[in-house]
Amino acid sequence: MAEFKPNIVSFLCNWCSYTAADLAGVSRLKYPPYIKVIRVMCSSRVDPVFILKSLLDGADGVLVGGCHPGDCHYQKGNYYARRKIALVKQLLKTLNLEPERVRLSWIGASEGPRFAEVCTEFTEEIQKLGPNSAKQEIFL
């Protein structure tokens, strides 16, 4: 049996998490290659619909990365993101999906090693959960 290779979508805030991902890359830090990065200006701009759509369209997990609380470039954006992720996790429970498939992490711009660590941990969690049962085939 082939090893399960998860498809993970990550929404990263431009000012901190995306910069940390860039730092991890230029520092040649090792982390699993299953992370697909989407840069957003702020973690609060990640609409819950984006997360649900990602899961329904084939993602096995969704990672949202934002600035540490109190360090948001838009003052309270990461607090709004935290509320949205809590809402999404509750919604996933009602849909009979694992809320562990969605993760919110605070990763500062200078924390390239932390970004690599979060990606590795989240990938391992998703591999334990197995493929997403909510995947839908889209026929064009």
Secondary structure, 3 states (H helix, E strand, C coil): CCCCCCCEEEEEECCCHHHHHHHHHHCCCCCCCCEEEEEECCHHHCCHHHHHHHHHCCCCEEEEEECCCCCCCCCCHHHHHHHHHHHHHHHHHHCCCCHHHEEEEECCCCCHHHHHHHHHHHHHHHHHHCCCCCCCCCCC
